[in-house]
């Protein structure tokens, strides 16, 4: 047995595997379990949900599948009508352990007026938006206490709301569709006050440029969120998650490489970027899909007032877009020294 152990350690050393110690505190084990459950939900949640639905269809309880399908079809547009959030789901202990795994922090630079609605324009996307998820899709970072009188909805791809069971979970977390109809509904002052709508502006395309230590965001060709802000009159709020690119180590995928072309083709067809996240494992620190324990700080910047304009011209949109770009750069430069190591060597690249 001793010889077997030595052989195992020799192989581990040859592969560069660093194993987790056995005397890890229980608290940290729960944190790792929470992160494991979360990444499995992100990567495999939809496939599992579809399998469960098919299992129900071909079981003795097939009639439940029919009832659910009828309800599903009648409820299909709820993701464009403000969603269906359940605070008890957002308050699960799971999310507090998930928060402490990295850890994730939420920082505000100014108070928000609860009589207004705000469009949070969040950067960067990272591989799976770990920081924005913790800050805006759960109550683990005490968003309601930090911004009294405000509520928050996180925006995600409309296709997620077509997956049985999975859709109900992300609706419960406060998720809503990334459609014009959905955003204008949430930001309408006649329907809501004190609503913060968190949108990852760069989307899946930006995920392809997520690499440790690099901050490359897609903004120049993103105009839709500015148009929505102008049509609703909602102030634009720059939000930046420092440390987001550091929790995974994706494969190198420079422009025009074979891997990048494959990723772009899949993204255009499905709306999802195949990132093959490389992080750590449950029991070792070198290989796996678990995120790396790296701190993420999500900073909410100062609101930028936007004049309501139901039919803005391209020139008017460009003017607001240019001002917002300046606000985002200002936020990054003023906050990076507080939240990044070697910040003098870190630059924000806007494409």
Secondary structure, DSSP 8 states (H G I E B T S, - for coil): -HHHHHHHHHHHHHHT--B--TT--HHHHHHHHHHHHHHHHHHHHHHHHHHHHHHHHTSTTHHHHHHHHHHHHHHGGGGGTT----HHHHT-HHHHHHHHHHTEEEEESS---TTS-EEEEEE--TTT-HHHHHHHSSSTT-HHHHSTT-EEEEEE-GGGGGSTTHHHHHHHTTEEE-SHHHHHHHH-TTT-SSEEEEEETTHHHHHTT--TT-EEE--TT--HHHHHHHHHT-EEEEEEEETGGGG-------TT-HHHHHHHHHHHHHS--------B-SSBSSSSSB-----EEEEEEEEE-----TT--HHHHHHHHHHHHHHHHHHHHHHHHHH-TTGGG--EEE-
